[in-house]
Amino acid sequence: MKKRGHYCKICGEYKSNEKFSGKGHAAHICKTCASLPPEEKSEMAAMNRLLNLP
């Protein structure tokens, strides 16, 4: 089954197209994650990468 919407690299969730800004579509970062402080964004992205390792 195909996933709907876009994948956010920071939180690791599939969200609807409306949850992404214009630049967020290309960067794969949703609006809520884009508003986070940079330290928290990098920490969440690192945890998401570690949890998704094969």
N, C-alpha and C positions, 0 to 999 in steps of 0.2 A: 504494500500500500504506500502510495506516495504521500509525503508529508505536506501539509498545507502551510503557506506563508513562507517566512524566511527564518534562517537560523541565526541566533545571536551568539557571537563568539565569546562574549563576556559571561552571560548567565547560562548559556548552554541550552536554551529553550527555543522551540519553534513558536514564533509569534506571527500574528496577522500582519499584512502589509501596512496597515494604518499605524502600527506601533513603531515604524521606522521613519526617520526623517529622510530628506533627499540624499544627503551624504551618508546617512546610516545604512541605506541599501547597499551601497558599494563597499562600505567598511564592515558590514555585517554586525552593526552595533545598534541595539534598540534605543529608543528615546530615554527610557528609565536608566539604562546603564550608561548612556552618554552623559547624564547629569550627575553621575557619581564622581567623587574626587579621584584624581589620577592614581593615588596609592591603592585605593580600594579596587579600582578597575584592573590594575595590573595583578593584584593578589587574586581576584576572582578568575581572571583569565588563566593564570598559572595553575590554579586548582582545577579548573575545567580541563586544561590540557593533560594534567596528571591523571585525572579520573578517567579520561577517554583513551588512555594508552591501551594497545592490544595486549 
